[in-house]
Amino acid sequence: MKKNTGQKVITRFAPSPTGHFHLGGVRSALYNYLFAKQNSGTYILRSEDTDRERSKKEYEGSFLELFKWLGLEHDLFFRQSERGEIYKKYIEKMISEGKAFISKEEAKEDKDGKPLRSEVIRFKNPNKKITFSDIVLGDITVDTTDLKDFVIARSVDEPLFHLTNVVDDFEMGVTHIIRGQEHVPNTPRQILIQEAIGAHRPLYAHMPLILGKDRAKMSKRDPEVIPALEYRDLGYLPEAIINFMALVGWNPGGEQEIFTLNELIEKFDLHKIQKGGGVFNSEKLDWINKEHMKLLSEEKRNLEIKNRLLNNPNISNKERINEKMFPIIFDHISKWSDIDEMVGAGELSFFFEVPQFDSSLLLWKGKITSENVKKHLEWVKNTLSSADESSFVDVEKVKSLIFHYATEMGRGEVLWPLRVALTGAEKSPDPFTLLYILGKGESIIRINNALKK
């Protein structure tokens, strides 16, 4: 994208700490971050915490921790709760100039059923048409008459969203407002306030809604709608979250799908944000995450796997953890938490426990007799027993012990019962890899266990 050549670019992301922060907010923060960085501009993070009852420090702390993990470091940080005097100055000035007024309101009844009266501050609507240009959506015209005289504060000390939003953007010099399309209806009100206080009009870019795989708007019932930090706990890489969220509603063109943050800074283009909804596809996220996992060094991958195994409460035999199994585990996962499911009581639990299974599973497709199963397993056991430890240093050497016999006798008839004996499962890595990982002693124990059946 052609970089901004005029005034310094200043963007902002302004979450409210009134609930758990979700991944949709990550996309908003990311687009603002990318555009600021590619233009050598400033990225502001602003906590919109003026709702005294609902705003909580733990929610703010959560999104600050999230952005640090993702590497989306802000240049400046503000809390609206610390800027009350600034808003008060603007409210009082607007009232004195006749651009806002104190309005007597009929409120709810008190405990005795008597009507309460209260005051709010309303913006005096000039009732005119406004047209604003949106980088994504094009020109939008709105007749503001329908907005009436809308409320901008409960009192001079209690400003509301539209007022604080506009004042902060003005005071902080924000040049581009990049946010979700759900904010389009807010824009006319905010432009009216901008004009009333003499603020410049920023450029707008409203991002598409995030849709589920059924292309319906995502709701709190969707399984993907969880606190964003839980994706870290599930074992997703921050690079993958950034990569995936960048592509939910934006496409740089071309075949490339895996991007680093620096590559996104270089390639991001506001004009390529799509108008239609961006689909949140969890399978695509898993694929992108696995691609980023592959970019990690073998040492780092092995350390992550080892730590997951050591911290898994379902594994009682921690002494059986060895690096030989790590490549197999890595091949079977798309995020680190997959390990917890697969080795605790899942498809790779046989690494840590002698498998239990029904003897009928040993009879390959019903085409092999129990006598032949016994014969083949006895042969394999005796061959392993007579082999020295040098035959277990790699998979190919283990394979050379058995493969000729299996080929001569029928691979299915020999290797199927061997697989079952070692794993108790119909699907697993090939028997030669299993023998290599389990080692001579453990493999013989398991074959003996099968022979007893």
C-alpha positions in Angstrom: 0.0 0.0 0.0 1.2 3.5 -0.7 2.3 5.0 2.6 0.8 8.1 4.1 2.8 11.1 2.9 1.0 13.9 4.7 0.5 14.3 8.5 1.8 11.7 10.9 -0.5 8.7 11.1 -2.0 8.2 14.6 -4.3 5.3 15.2 -6.0 4.1 18.3 -7.7 1.0 19.7 -10.1 1.7 22.6 -11.5 -1.3 24.4 -13.8 -1.1 27.4 -12.8 -3.1 30.4 -16.3 -4.2 31.1 -16.0 -7.9 30.3 -13.8 -10.6 28.9 -11.8 -9.6 25.8 -12.4 -11.7 22.7 -10.5 -12.4 19.5 -12.6 -10.0 17.5 -11.0 -7.2 19.4 -7.6 -8.5 18.5 -8.4 -7.9 14.9 -9.3 -4.3 15.5 -6.2 -3.7 17.6 -4.1 -5.5 14.9 -5.3 -3.4 12.0 -4.7 -0.2 13.9 -1.2 -1.4 14.9 -0.3 -2.5 11.4 -1.4 0.7 9.7 0.4 2.9 12.3 3.7 0.9 12.0 3.8 0.7 8.3 3.5 4.5 8.2 6.0 5.1 11.0 3.1 6.5 13.0 1.8 6.2 16.6 -0.4 3.5 17.9 -2.5 4.4 21.0 -4.2 2.0 23.3 -7.0 3.7 25.3 -9.0 2.0 28.1 -12.5 3.4 27.9 -13.3 2.8 31.5 -15.7 5.6 32.3 -18.5 3.1 33.2 -17.8 3.1 36.9 -20.0 0.2 37.7 -19.0 -2.3 35.0 -15.3 -1.4 34.4 -12.9 -3.7 36.3 -9.2 -3.6 36.6 -8.9 -7.4 36.0 -10.5 -7.0 32.5 -8.1 -4.2 31.7 -5.2 -6.2 33.0 -6.3 -9.1 30.9 -6.2 -7.3 27.5 -2.9 -5.6 28.5 -1.5 -9.1 29.2 -2.9 -10.4 25.9 -1.4 -7.6 23.8 2.0 -8.1 25.4 1.8 -11.8 24.6 0.8 -11.1 21.0 3.6 -8.5 20.6 1.2 -5.6 19.8 2.9 -3.1 22.0 1.3 0.3 22.1 3.2 3.6 21.9 0.9 5.5 24.2 -1.6 4.3 26.8 -4.5 6.3 28.4 -7.3 5.6 30.8 -10.5 7.7 30.3 -11.2 7.5 34.0 -8.1 9.7 34.5 -9.2 12.4 32.0 -12.4 13.6 33.7 -11.4 17.2 33.8 -10.7 17.3 30.1 -14.2 16.1 29.3 -15.8 18.4 31.8 -14.1 21.4 30.1 -15.6 20.4 26.8 -19.1 19.8 28.2 -19.2 23.1 30.0 -18.0 24.9 26.8 -20.6 23.2 24.7 -23.4 24.2 27.1 -22.2 27.8 27.3 -22.2 28.0 23.4 -25.6 26.5 23.2 -24.4 23.3 21.5 -25.5 21.2 24.4 -28.1 21.7 27.1 -29.2 20.3 30.5 -32.4 18.3 30.0 -34.8 17.4 32.7 -35.7 13.7 32.4 -38.4 11.5 33.7 -36.6 8.6 35.3 -37.7 5.4 37.1 -39.8 5.3 40.2 -38.2 5.3 43.7 -38.8 2.6 46.3 -42.1 4.2 47.2 -43.3 4.3 43.7 -42.9 8.0 43.2 -41.4 9.2 39.9 -37.9 10.4 40.1 -36.6 13.4 38.1 -33.1 13.5 36.8 -30.9 15.6 34.6 -28.8 14.6 31.6 -26.9 16.6 29.1 -28.1 16.4 25.5 -26.4 17.5 22.3 -28.3 20.1 20.4 -28.8 18.4 17.0 -28.5 20.8 14.1 -30.7 18.3 12.1 -28.8 18.1 8.9 -27.5 15.6 6.4 -23.9 14.3 6.9 -21.8 12.5 4.3 -18.6 10.8 5.3 -16.2 8.8 3.2 -15.2 5.3 4.4 -12.1 3.7 3.0 -13.9 0.3 3.1 -17.5 1.1 2.5 -17.3 4.3 0.3 -19.5 7.4 0.8 -22.2 7.2 3.4 -24.9 9.8 3.9 -27.1 10.1 7.0 -29.9 12.5 7.9 -29.1 13.2 11.5 -32.6 14.5 12.2 -33.6 11.0 13.2 -31.0 11.1 15.9 -32.8 13.8 17.8 -31.0 15.6 20.7 -29.0 12.6 21.9 -27.5 12.3 25.4 -23.7 13.0 25.7 -23.4 13.0 29.5 -25.3 12.1 32.7 -23.7 15.2 34.2 -20.7 17.4 33.7 -18.7 14.8 35.7 -20.2 11.8 33.9 -19.5 11.9 30.2 -20.7 9.1 27.9 -19.2 7.2 25.0 -19.8 9.5 22.1 -18.4 12.6 23.8 -15.3 10.9 25.4 -14.6 9.1 22.2 -14.6 12.3 20.1 -12.7 14.4 22.6 -10.0 11.9 23.0 -9.5 11.4 19.3 -9.2 15.1 18.9 -6.9 15.7 21.8 -4.7 12.7 20.8 -4.5 13.8 17.1 -6.0 10.5 15.8 -5.9 10.6 12.0 -7.5 7.2 11.2 -10.3 5.4 12.9 -10.2 1.7 12.0 -13.0 -0.2 13.7 -15.8 -2.7 13.1 -18.9 -2.0 11.0 -21.1 -2.2 14.1 -19.8 1.3 14.8 -21.1 2.8 11.5 -24.3 4.1 13.2 -22.1 5.8 15.8 -20.2 7.9 13.2 -22.9 10.5 12.4 -23.3 11.4 16.1 -19.5 11.6 16.5 -19.1 13.8 13.5 -21.7 16.2 14.8 -19.8 16.5 18.1 -16.5 16.9 16.1 -18.0 19.9 14.3 -19.4 21.3 17.6 -16.0 21.3 19.3 -13.9 22.3 16.2 -12.3 18.9 15.9 -10.8 17.7 12.6 -12.6 14.7 11.0 -10.4 11.6 10.9 -10.5 9.1 8.0 -12.7 6.1 8.7 -12.3 2.5 7.8 -15.0 0.2 9.1 -14.1 -3.5 9.1 -16.5 -6.3 8.2 -18.4 -8.3 10.9 -16.8 -11.6 12.0 -19.0 -14.5 11.0 -19.1 -18.1 12.0 -18.6 -21.0 9.6 -22.3 -20.9 8.8 -21.7 -17.2 7.7 -24.1 -16.1 10.5 -22.9 -13.4 12.9 -21.0 -15.0 15.7 -22.7 -15.0 19.1 -21.7 -15.8 22.6 -23.0 -19.3 22.0 -20.3 -20.1 19.4 -17.6 -22.3 20.9 -14.9 -20.0 19.5 -16.2 -17.1 21.5 -14.0 -17.5 24.6 -11.8 -15.0 26.4 -8.9 -14.4 24.1 -6.2 -15.3 26.6 -7.7 -18.8 26.7 -6.2 -19.3 23.2 -2.8 -18.9 24.8 -3.7 -21.5 27.4 -4.9 -23.9 24.7 -1.4 -23.7 23.2 -1.8 -21.5 20.2 1.2 -19.5 19.2 0.9 -15.7 19.3 2.3 -15.5 15.7 -0.6 -17.8 14.5 -3.3 -15.7 16.3 -1.9 -12.6 14.6 -1.6 -14.3 11.2 -5.1 -15.8 11.4 -6.9 -12.7 12.6 -5.3 -10.5 10.0 -6.9 -12.7 7.3 -10.4 -12.5 8.8 -11.7 -9.8 6.5 -8.5 -8.9 4.7 -6.6 -10.5 1.9 -3.3 -9.3 0.5 -3.8 -11.2 -2.8 -1.4 -13.9 -4.0 -0.8 -17.4 -2.7 0.9 -16.6 0.6 -1.0 -17.4 3.7 1.6 -17.6 6.4 2.9 -14.2 7.6 5.1 -12.9 10.3 4.1 -9.7 12.1 6.8 -7.8 10.1 5.5 -9.2 6.8 2.0 -8.1 7.8 3.3 -4.6 8.6 4.8 -4.4 5.1 1.8 -5.9 3.2 -1.2 -4.6 5.0 -3.5 -2.4 2.9 -6.6 -0.7 4.2 -8.1 -0.6 0.7 -8.0 -4.4 0.6 -10.2 -4.8 3.6 -13.4 -6.6 2.3 -16.9 -5.2 2.7 -18.5 -8.5 3.4 -18.2 -10.5 6.6 -14.9 -12.3 7.5 -15.3 -15.9 8.4 -13.8 -17.3 11.6 -12.8 -20.8 10.7 -11.3 -22.7 13.6 -9.9 -25.4 11.3 -8.0 -22.7 9.4 -6.7 -21.3 12.7 -5.4 -24.8 13.6 -3.8 -25.2 10.2 -2.1 -21.8 10.5 -1.0 -22.6 14.0 0.6 -25.8 12.9 2.5 -24.0 10.1 3.9 -21.6 12.6 4.8 -24.5 15.0 6.8 -26.0 12.1 8.8 -22.8 12.0 10.0 -23.3 15.5 13.4 -25.0 16.1 13.4 -28.7 17.0 14.8 -27.8 20.3 12.0 -25.4 21.2 9.3 -27.9 19.9 10.7 -30.7 22.0 10.9 -28.4 25.1 7.2 -27.5 24.7 6.2 -31.1 24.2 8.3 -32.2 27.2 6.8 -29.6 29.5 3.2 -30.5 28.4 3.9 -34.1 29.2 5.6 -33.4 32.5 2.6 -31.2 33.6 0.0 -33.7 32.5 -1.7 -35.1 35.6 -3.0 -38.1 33.6 0.5 -39.4 33.1 1.7 -41.3 36.1 4.7 -42.9 34.5 6.7 -39.7 33.8 9.9 -41.8 33.5 8.6 -43.1 30.2 8.8 -39.7 28.6 11.6 -39.7 26.0 12.5 -37.6 23.0 12.0 -40.5 20.6 8.3 -40.0 20.9 8.3 -36.3 20.4 8.3 -36.3 16.5 5.3 -38.6 16.6 3.5 -36.4 19.0 4.3 -33.3 17.0 2.9 -34.9 13.8 -0.4 -35.5 15.5 -1.1 -32.1 17.0 -2.0 -28.6 15.7 -1.7 -26.8 19.1 0.1 -27.7 22.3 -3.1 -28.6 24.2 -3.8 -31.4 21.8 -1.1 -33.3 23.7 -3.2 -33.3 26.8 -6.1 -35.1 25.1 -3.9 -37.5 23.1 -1.6 -38.8 25.8 -3.8 -38.7 28.9 -6.5 -41.1 27.8 -6.4 -40.8 24.0 -4.8 -42.1 20.9 -1.2 -41.9 22.2 -1.8 -43.0 25.8 -0.1 -46.3 24.9 3.3 -44.6 25.2 2.8 -44.4 29.0 0.7 -47.4 29.9 0.7 -51.1 28.9 -2.4 -51.3 26.7 -5.5 -53.2 27.6 -7.5 -54.7 24.7 -9.8 -57.6 23.7 -7.9 -60.5 22.3 -10.1 -60.6 19.2 -8.4 -57.4 18.1 -5.3 -59.4 17.4 -7.0 -61.4 14.6 -6.4 -59.2 11.6 -9.6 -58.7 9.6 -10.7 -62.2 10.9 -8.3 -63.7 8.4 -5.6 -64.9 10.9 -5.9 -67.7 13.4 -4.9 -67.4 17.0 -2.3 -70.0 16.4 -0.6 -67.9 13.7 -0.9 -64.8 15.9 0.9 -66.7 18.6 3.6 -68.0 16.2 4.3 -64.6 14.7 4.5 -62.8 18.1 6.7 -65.5 19.5 9.1 -65.1 16.5 9.2 -61.3 16.9 9.7 -61.6 20.7 12.6 -64.1 20.2 14.2 -61.9 17.5 14.0 -58.8 19.7 15.4 -60.7 22.7 18.4 -61.9 20.8 19.1 -58.5 19.2 21.6 -56.1 20.9 20.8 -52.5 21.9 22.6 -51.2 18.8 19.6 -52.5 16.7 17.3 -50.0 18.5 19.3 -46.8 17.7 17.0 -45.9 14.7 13.8 -47.0 13.0 15.5 -48.5 10.0 17.7 -50.8 12.1 14.6 -52.0 14.0 12.8 -52.6 10.7 15.6 -54.7 9.3 15.1 -57.2 12.2 11.5 -58.0 11.2 10.7 -56.7 7.7 12.0 -59.7 5.7 10.0 -62.2 7.9 6.8 -60.0 7.7 7.2 -59.9 3.9 7.6 -63.7 3.7 4.7 -64.5 6.0 2.4 -61.7 5.0 2.8 -58.2 6.3 -0.7 -57.8 7.6 -0.6 -61.2 9.4 2.7 -60.2 11.2 2.5 -56.5 11.6 -1.2 -56.1 12.6 -1.0 -58.3 15.8 2.4 -56.7 16.6 0.8 -53.2 16.3 -2.1 -54.3 18.6 0.3 -55.9 21.1 2.3 -52.7 21.4 -0.6 -50.2 21.4 -4.0 -51.9 21.9 -5.2 -49.8 19.0 -6.3 -50.2 15.4 -4.5 -47.0 14.4 -1.1 -46.0 15.5 2.4 -45.2 14.1 3.9 -48.1 12.2 5.2 -51.0 14.4 8.9 -50.4 13.6 8.6 -46.8 14.9 6.8 -48.1 18.0 9.5 -50.6 18.7 12.1 -47.9 18.3 10.3 -45.6 20.7 9.3 -48.1 23.3 12.6 -49.9 23.3 13.6 -53.5 23.6 12.5 -54.2 27.2 9.1 -52.5 27.1 8.3 -54.0 23.7 8.9 -57.5 24.9 6.8 -56.9 28.0 3.9 -55.9 25.8 4.3 -58.8 23.4 4.3 -61.2 26.3 1.1 -59.5 27.5 -0.5 -60.1 24.1 0.6 -63.7 24.1 -1.1 -64.4 27.4 -4.4 -63.3 25.7 
